[in-house]
């Protein structure tokens, strides 16, 4: 996904608002956008990152 694309930015903004993402999550999302093929892929990648962070900090 191209973060410079207006439609991608609109989707990201919706995700931020709907999921009430914090600053760390927003930064993770921005870093993962270029690696993701679509919004579902981005959500999966975010879930994976959250899973990793939870299980590596315990």
PDB file of N, CA, C and O in Angstrom:
ATOM      1  N   UNK A   1       0.845  -1.173   0.000  1.00  0.00           N
ATOM      2  CA  UNK A   1       0.000   0.000   0.000  1.00  0.00           C
ATOM      3  C   UNK A   1       0.891   1.238   0.000  1.00  0.00           C
ATOM      4  O   UNK A   1       1.968   1.253   0.597  1.00  0.00           O
ATOM      5  N   UNK A   2       0.431   2.235  -0.659  1.00  0.00           N
ATOM      6  CA  UNK A   2       1.187   3.481  -0.770  1.00  0.00           C
ATOM      7  C   UNK A   2       0.632   4.501   0.224  1.00  0.00           C
ATOM      8  O   UNK A   2      -0.510   4.944   0.102  1.00  0.00           O
ATOM      9  N   UNK A   3       1.438   4.859   1.190  1.00  0.00           N
ATOM     10  CA  UNK A   3       0.994   5.792   2.234  1.00  0.00           C
ATOM     11  C   UNK A   3       0.717   7.185   1.676  1.00  0.00           C
ATOM     12  O   UNK A   3       0.041   7.981   2.328  1.00  0.00           O
ATOM     13  N   UNK A   4       1.213   7.487   0.513  1.00  0.00           N
ATOM     14  CA  UNK A   4       0.977   8.797  -0.094  1.00  0.00           C
ATOM     15  C   UNK A   4      -0.336   8.855  -0.881  1.00  0.00           C
ATOM     16  O   UNK A   4      -0.732   9.915  -1.364  1.00  0.00           O
ATOM     17  N   UNK A   5      -0.993   7.725  -1.001  1.00  0.00           N
ATOM     18  CA  UNK A   5      -2.268   7.663  -1.712  1.00  0.00           C
ATOM     19  C   UNK A   5      -3.389   8.182  -0.800  1.00  0.00           C
ATOM     20  O   UNK A   5      -3.514   7.759   0.350  1.00  0.00           O
ATOM     21  N   UNK A   6      -4.180   9.085  -1.320  1.00  0.00           N
ATOM     22  CA  UNK A   6      -5.230   9.729  -0.516  1.00  0.00           C
ATOM     23  C   UNK A   6      -6.217   8.706   0.044  1.00  0.00           C
ATOM     24  O   UNK A   6      -6.635   8.822   1.196  1.00  0.00           O
ATOM     25  N   UNK A   7      -6.591   7.719  -0.745  1.00  0.00           N
ATOM     26  CA  UNK A   7      -7.549   6.723  -0.274  1.00  0.00           C
ATOM     27  C   UNK A   7      -6.955   5.869   0.854  1.00  0.00           C
ATOM     28  O   UNK A   7      -7.668   5.473   1.776  1.00  0.00           O
ATOM     29  N   UNK A   8      -5.660   5.589   0.779  1.00  0.00           N
ATOM     30  CA  UNK A   8      -4.992   4.832   1.836  1.00  0.00           C
ATOM     31  C   UNK A   8      -4.967   5.660   3.116  1.00  0.00           C
ATOM     32  O   UNK A   8      -5.214   5.135   4.202  1.00  0.00           O
ATOM     33  N   UNK A   9      -4.673   6.928   2.996  1.00  0.00           N
ATOM     34  CA  UNK A   9      -4.664   7.799   4.170  1.00  0.00           C
ATOM     35  C   UNK A   9      -6.044   7.887   4.818  1.00  0.00           C
ATOM     36  O   UNK A   9      -6.156   7.928   6.043  1.00  0.00           O
ATOM     37  N   UNK A  10      -7.076   7.915   4.008  1.00  0.00           N
ATOM     38  CA  UNK A  10      -8.438   7.952   4.549  1.00  0.00           C
ATOM     39  C   UNK A  10      -8.744   6.681   5.337  1.00  0.00           C
ATOM     40  O   UNK A  10      -9.352   6.737   6.406  1.00  0.00           O
ATOM     41  N   UNK A  11      -8.324   5.549   4.809  1.00  0.00           N
ATOM     42  CA  UNK A  11      -8.537   4.271   5.501  1.00  0.00           C
ATOM     43  C   UNK A  11      -7.753   4.239   6.807  1.00  0.00           C
ATOM     44  O   UNK A  11      -8.265   3.793   7.833  1.00  0.00           O
ATOM     45  N   UNK A  12      -6.520   4.708   6.768  1.00  0.00           N
ATOM     46  CA  UNK A  12      -5.704   4.740   7.979  1.00  0.00           C
ATOM     47  C   UNK A  12      -6.331   5.635   9.043  1.00  0.00           C
ATOM     48  O   UNK A  12      -6.360   5.281  10.222  1.00  0.00           O
ATOM     49  N   UNK A  13      -6.823   6.776   8.630  1.00  0.00           N
ATOM     50  CA  UNK A  13      -7.490   7.686   9.568  1.00  0.00           C
ATOM     51  C   UNK A  13      -8.722   7.039  10.186  1.00  0.00           C
ATOM     52  O   UNK A  13      -8.975   7.196  11.380  1.00  0.00           O
ATOM     53  N   UNK A  14      -9.485   6.316   9.379  1.00  0.00           N
ATOM     54  CA  UNK A  14     -10.660   5.619   9.905  1.00  0.00           C
ATOM     55  C   UNK A  14     -10.248   4.569  10.924  1.00  0.00           C
ATOM     56  O   UNK A  14     -10.884   4.429  11.969  1.00  0.00           O
ATOM     57  N   UNK A  15      -9.186   3.833  10.624  1.00  0.00           N
ATOM     58  CA  UNK A  15      -8.693   2.823  11.565  1.00  0.00           C
ATOM     59  C   UNK A  15      -8.266   3.450  12.884  1.00  0.00           C
ATOM     60  O   UNK A  15      -8.551   2.923  13.959  1.00  0.00           O
ATOM     61  N   UNK A  16      -7.592   4.563  12.787  1.00  0.00           N
ATOM     62  CA  UNK A  16      -7.126   5.258  13.994  1.00  0.00           C
ATOM     63  C   UNK A  16      -8.311   5.647  14.865  1.00  0.00           C
ATOM     64  O   UNK A  16      -8.282   5.466  16.083  1.00  0.00           O
ATOM     65  N   UNK A  17      -9.350   6.180  14.238  1.00  0.00           N
ATOM     66  CA  UNK A  17     -10.520   6.646  14.988  1.00  0.00           C
ATOM     67  C   UNK A  17     -11.343   5.466  15.513  1.00  0.00           C
ATOM     68  O   UNK A  17     -11.702   5.437  16.690  1.00  0.00           O
ATOM     69  N   UNK A  18     -11.636   4.511  14.662  1.00  0.00           N
ATOM     70  CA  UNK A  18     -12.494   3.391  15.048  1.00  0.00           C
ATOM     71  C   UNK A  18     -11.839   2.529  16.122  1.00  0.00           C
ATOM     72  O   UNK A  18     -12.482   2.152  17.102  1.00  0.00           O
ATOM     73  N   UNK A  19     -10.561   2.221  15.936  1.00  0.00           N
ATOM     74  CA  UNK A  19      -9.860   1.350  16.879  1.00  0.00           C
ATOM     75  C   UNK A  19      -9.223   2.115  18.036  1.00  0.00           C
ATOM     76  O   UNK A  19      -8.632   1.521  18.938  1.00  0.00           O
ATOM     77  N   UNK A  20      -9.352   3.438  17.998  1.00  0.00           N
ATOM     78  CA  UNK A  20      -8.810   4.304  19.053  1.00  0.00           C
ATOM     79  C   UNK A  20      -7.341   3.965  19.336  1.00  0.00           C
ATOM     80  O   UNK A  20      -6.953   3.679  20.468  1.00  0.00           O
ATOM     81  N   UNK A  21      -6.551   4.007  18.277  1.00  0.00           N
ATOM     82  CA  UNK A  21      -5.142   3.645  18.377  1.00  0.00           C
ATOM     83  C   UNK A  21      -4.354   4.690  19.159  1.00  0.00           C
ATOM     84  O   UNK A  21      -4.616   5.889  19.067  1.00  0.00           O
ATOM     85  N   UNK A  22      -3.393   4.209  19.922  1.00  0.00           N
ATOM     86  CA  UNK A  22      -2.520   5.130  20.643  1.00  0.00           C
ATOM     87  C   UNK A  22      -1.329   5.485  19.756  1.00  0.00           C
ATOM     88  O   UNK A  22      -1.225   4.995  18.631  1.00  0.00           O
ATOM     89  N   UNK A  23      -0.445   6.320  20.247  1.00  0.00           N
ATOM     90  CA  UNK A  23       0.679   6.797  19.425  1.00  0.00           C
ATOM     91  C   UNK A  23       1.566   5.656  18.954  1.00  0.00           C
ATOM     92  O   UNK A  23       1.995   5.636  17.800  1.00  0.00           O
ATOM     93  N   UNK A  24       1.841   4.720  19.829  1.00  0.00           N
ATOM     94  CA  UNK A  24       2.701   3.587  19.465  1.00  0.00           C
ATOM     95  C   UNK A  24       2.059   2.754  18.368  1.00  0.00           C
ATOM     96  O   UNK A  24       2.730   2.349  17.419  1.00  0.00           O
ATOM     97  N   UNK A  25       0.777   2.500  18.493  1.00  0.00           N
ATOM     98  CA  UNK A  25       0.064   1.721  17.486  1.00  0.00           C
ATOM     99  C   UNK A  25       0.008   2.445  16.148  1.00  0.00           C
ATOM    100  O   UNK A  25       0.114   1.817  15.094  1.00  0.00           O
ATOM    101  N   UNK A  26      -0.156   3.755  16.185  1.00  0.00           N
ATOM    102  CA  UNK A  26      -0.174   4.541  14.944  1.00  0.00           C
ATOM    103  C   UNK A  26       1.183   4.460  14.252  1.00  0.00           C
ATOM    104  O   UNK A  26       1.253   4.292  13.035  1.00  0.00           O
ATOM    105  N   UNK A  27       2.245   4.577  15.014  1.00  0.00           N
ATOM    106  CA  UNK A  27       3.585   4.468  14.428  1.00  0.00           C
ATOM    107  C   UNK A  27       3.818   3.088  13.847  1.00  0.00           C
ATOM    108  O   UNK A  27       4.401   2.965  12.770  1.00  0.00           O
ATOM    109  N   UNK A  28       3.373   2.044  14.538  1.00  0.00           N
ATOM    110  CA  UNK A  28       3.486   0.687  14.004  1.00  0.00           C
ATOM    111  C   UNK A  28       2.731   0.578  12.692  1.00  0.00           C
ATOM    112  O   UNK A  28       3.228   0.005  11.723  1.00  0.00           O
ATOM    113  N   UNK A  29       1.534   1.128  12.668  1.00  0.00           N
ATOM    114  CA  UNK A  29       0.708   1.060  11.475  1.00  0.00           C
ATOM    115  C   UNK A  29       1.389   1.750  10.303  1.00  0.00           C
ATOM    116  O   UNK A  29       1.425   1.210   9.197  1.00  0.00           O
ATOM    117  N   UNK A  30       1.926   2.936  10.541  1.00  0.00           N
ATOM    118  CA  UNK A  30       2.598   3.672   9.472  1.00  0.00           C
ATOM    119  C   UNK A  30       3.788   2.878   8.941  1.00  0.00           C
ATOM    120  O   UNK A  30       4.040   2.861   7.736  1.00  0.00           O
ATOM    121  N   UNK A  31       4.508   2.228   9.831  1.00  0.00           N
ATOM    122  CA  UNK A  31       5.652   1.418   9.397  1.00  0.00           C
ATOM    123  C   UNK A  31       5.221   0.185   8.610  1.00  0.00           C
ATOM    124  O   UNK A  31       5.958  -0.281   7.741  1.00  0.00           O
ATOM    125  N   UNK A  32       4.050  -0.343   8.901  1.00  0.00           N
ATOM    126  CA  UNK A  32       3.586  -1.569   8.246  1.00  0.00           C
ATOM    127  C   UNK A  32       2.824  -1.332   6.947  1.00  0.00           C
ATOM    128  O   UNK A  32       2.608  -2.272   6.182  1.00  0.00           O
ATOM    129  N   UNK A  33       2.422  -0.115   6.689  1.00  0.00           N
ATOM    130  CA  UNK A  33       1.627   0.169   5.491  1.00  0.00           C
ATOM    131  C   UNK A  33       2.355  -0.257   4.224  1.00  0.00           C
ATOM    132  O   UNK A  33       1.762  -0.901   3.358  1.00  0.00           O
ATOM    133  N   UNK A  34       3.592   0.083   4.106  1.00  0.00           N
ATOM    134  CA  UNK A  34       4.327  -0.229   2.873  1.00  0.00           C
ATOM    135  C   UNK A  34       4.549  -1.732   2.693  1.00  0.00           C
ATOM    136  O   UNK A  34       4.776  -2.195   1.575  1.00  0.00           O
ATOM    137  N   UNK A  35       4.484  -2.489   3.779  1.00  0.00           N
ATOM    138  CA  UNK A  35       4.663  -3.938   3.706  1.00  0.00           C
ATOM    139  C   UNK A  35       3.363  -4.684   3.427  1.00  0.00           C
ATOM    140  O   UNK A  35       3.377  -5.870   3.100  1.00  0.00           O
ATOM    141  N   UNK A  36       2.261  -3.995   3.556  1.00  0.00           N
ATOM    142  CA  UNK A  36       0.940  -4.621   3.432  1.00  0.00           C
ATOM    143  C   UNK A  36       0.390  -4.462   2.024  1.00  0.00           C
ATOM    144  O   UNK A  36       0.582  -3.437   1.370  1.00  0.00           O
ATOM    145  N   UNK A  37      -0.302  -5.508   1.575  1.00  0.00           N
ATOM    146  CA  UNK A  37      -0.901  -5.486   0.238  1.00  0.00           C
ATOM    147  C   UNK A  37      -2.240  -4.779   0.203  1.00  0.00           C
ATOM    148  O   UNK A  37      -2.595  -4.151  -0.795  1.00  0.00           O
ATOM    149  N   UNK A  38      -2.986  -4.883   1.299  1.00  0.00           N
ATOM    150  CA  UNK A  38      -4.294  -4.250   1.393  1.00  0.00           C
ATOM    151  C   UNK A  38      -4.630  -4.027   2.860  1.00  0.00           C
ATOM    152  O   UNK A  38      -3.817  -4.313   3.739  1.00  0.00           O
ATOM    153  N   UNK A  39      -5.815  -3.521   3.118  1.00  0.00           N
ATOM    154  CA  UNK A  39      -6.186  -3.168   4.484  1.00  0.00           C
ATOM    155  C   UNK A  39      -6.277  -4.405   5.376  1.00  0.00           C
ATOM    156  O   UNK A  39      -5.918  -4.348   6.552  1.00  0.00           O
ATOM    157  N   UNK A  40      -6.750  -5.511   4.829  1.00  0.00           N
ATOM    158  CA  UNK A  40      -6.829  -6.734   5.629  1.00  0.00           C
ATOM    159  C   UNK A  40      -5.446  -7.239   6.004  1.00  0.00           C
ATOM    160  O   UNK A  40      -5.225  -7.708   7.121  1.00  0.00           O
ATOM    161  N   UNK A  41      -4.542  -7.143   5.085  1.00  0.00           N
ATOM    162  CA  UNK A  41      -3.156  -7.518   5.349  1.00  0.00           C
ATOM    163  C   UNK A  41      -2.555  -6.607   6.421  1.00  0.00           C
ATOM    164  O   UNK A  41      -1.833  -7.071   7.304  1.00  0.00           O
ATOM    165  N   UNK A  42      -2.851  -5.333   6.340  1.00  0.00           N
ATOM    166  CA  UNK A  42      -2.378  -4.381   7.343  1.00  0.00           C
ATOM    167  C   UNK A  42      -2.920  -4.738   8.725  1.00  0.00           C
ATOM    168  O   UNK A  42      -2.175  -4.730   9.705  1.00  0.00           O
ATOM    169  N   UNK A  43      -4.199  -5.049   8.807  1.00  0.00           N
ATOM    170  CA  UNK A  43      -4.793  -5.427  10.090  1.00  0.00           C
ATOM    171  C   UNK A  43      -4.140  -6.692  10.646  1.00  0.00           C
ATOM    172  O   UNK A  43      -3.871  -6.782  11.844  1.00  0.00           O
ATOM    173  N   UNK A  44      -3.889  -7.658   9.782  1.00  0.00           N
ATOM    174  CA  UNK A  44      -3.206  -8.883  10.220  1.00  0.00           C
ATOM    175  C   UNK A  44      -1.809  -8.576  10.731  1.00  0.00           C
ATOM    176  O   UNK A  44      -1.378  -9.107  11.754  1.00  0.00           O
ATOM    177  N   UNK A  45      -1.115  -7.721  10.016  1.00  0.00           N
ATOM    178  CA  UNK A  45       0.241  -7.350  10.441  1.00  0.00           C
ATOM    179  C   UNK A  45       0.220  -6.615  11.782  1.00  0.00           C
ATOM    180  O   UNK A  45       1.082  -6.840  12.632  1.00  0.00           O
ATOM    181  N   UNK A  46      -0.753  -5.750  11.964  1.00  0.00           N
ATOM    182  CA  UNK A  46      -0.878  -5.044  13.243  1.00  0.00           C
ATOM    183  C   UNK A  46      -1.182  -6.019  14.377  1.00  0.00           C
ATOM    184  O   UNK A  46      -0.616  -5.912  15.465  1.00  0.00           O
ATOM    185  N   UNK A  47      -2.070  -6.959  14.116  1.00  0.00           N
ATOM    186  CA  UNK A  47      -2.380  -7.964  15.135  1.00  0.00           C
ATOM    187  C   UNK A  47      -1.149  -8.786  15.482  1.00  0.00           C
ATOM    188  O   UNK A  47      -0.905  -9.099  16.648  1.00  0.00           O
ATOM    189  N   UNK A  48      -0.381  -9.131  14.464  1.00  0.00           N
ATOM    190  CA  UNK A  48       0.837  -9.901  14.708  1.00  0.00           C
ATOM    191  C   UNK A  48       1.825  -9.097  15.555  1.00  0.00           C
ATOM    192  O   UNK A  48       2.428  -9.634  16.484  1.00  0.00           O
ATOM    193  N   UNK A  49       1.987  -7.839  15.243  1.00  0.00           N
ATOM    194  CA  UNK A  49       2.898  -6.991  16.017  1.00  0.00           C
ATOM    195  C   UNK A  49       2.431  -6.854  17.466  1.00  0.00           C
ATOM    196  O   UNK A  49       3.239  -6.884  18.394  1.00  0.00           O
ATOM    197  N   UNK A  50       1.134  -6.706  17.645  1.00  0.00           N
ATOM    198  CA  UNK A  50       0.590  -6.622  19.004  1.00  0.00           C
ATOM    199  C   UNK A  50       0.800  -7.929  19.747  1.00  0.00           C
ATOM    200  O   UNK A  50       1.153  -7.923  20.926  1.00  0.00           O
ATOM    201  N   UNK A  51       0.591  -9.030  19.080  1.00  0.00           N
ATOM    202  CA  UNK A  51       0.804 -10.349  19.673  1.00  0.00           C
ATOM    203  C   UNK A  51       2.263 -10.518  20.090  1.00  0.00           C
ATOM    204  O   UNK A  51       2.555 -10.966  21.199  1.00  0.00           O
ATOM    205  N   UNK A  52       3.175 -10.155  19.186  1.00  0.00           N
ATOM    206  CA  UNK A  52       4.607 -10.263  19.491  1.00  0.00           C
ATOM    207  C   UNK A  52       4.984  -9.413  20.684  1.00  0.00           C
ATOM    208  O   UNK A  52       5.719  -9.866  21.562  1.00  0.00           O
ATOM    209  N   UNK A  53       4.496  -8.195  20.728  1.00  0.00           N
ATOM    210  CA  UNK A  53       4.871  -7.298  21.814  1.00  0.00           C
ATOM    211  C   UNK A  53       4.330  -7.783  23.161  1.00  0.00           C
ATOM    212  O   UNK A  53       4.996  -7.632  24.185  1.00  0.00           O
ATOM    213  N   UNK A  54       3.158  -8.350  23.166  1.00  0.00           N
ATOM    214  CA  UNK A  54       2.569  -8.877  24.402  1.00  0.00           C
ATOM    215  C   UNK A  54       3.371 -10.066  24.902  1.00  0.00           C
ATOM    216  O   UNK A  54       3.634 -10.178  26.099  1.00  0.00           O
ATOM    217  N   UNK A  55       3.757 -10.945  24.004  1.00  0.00           N
ATOM    218  CA  UNK A  55       4.410 -12.182  24.409  1.00  0.00           C
ATOM    219  C   UNK A  55       5.924 -12.063  24.602  1.00  0.00           C
ATOM    220  O   UNK A  55       6.543 -12.946  25.196  1.00  0.00           O
ATOM    221  N   UNK A  56       6.501 -11.016  24.122  1.00  0.00           N
ATOM    222  CA  UNK A  56       7.941 -10.827  24.366  1.00  0.00           C
ATOM    223  C   UNK A  56       8.204 -10.014  25.608  1.00  0.00           C
ATOM    224  O   UNK A  56       9.322 -10.010  26.123  1.00  0.00           O
ATOM    225  N   UNK A  57       7.188  -9.322  26.102  1.00  0.00           N
ATOM    226  CA  UNK A  57       7.350  -8.483  27.292  1.00  0.00           C
ATOM    227  C   UNK A  57       6.989  -9.217  28.579  1.00  0.00           C
ATOM    228  O   UNK A  57       7.128  -8.658  29.667  1.00  0.00           O
ATOM    229  N   UNK A  58       6.530 -10.456  28.470  1.00  0.00           N
ATOM    230  CA  UNK A  58       6.146 -11.190  29.679  1.00  0.00           C
ATOM    231  C   UNK A  58       7.193 -12.176  30.081  1.00  0.00           C
ATOM    232  O   UNK A  58       7.030 -12.878  31.078  1.00  0.00           O
TER     233      UNK A  58
END
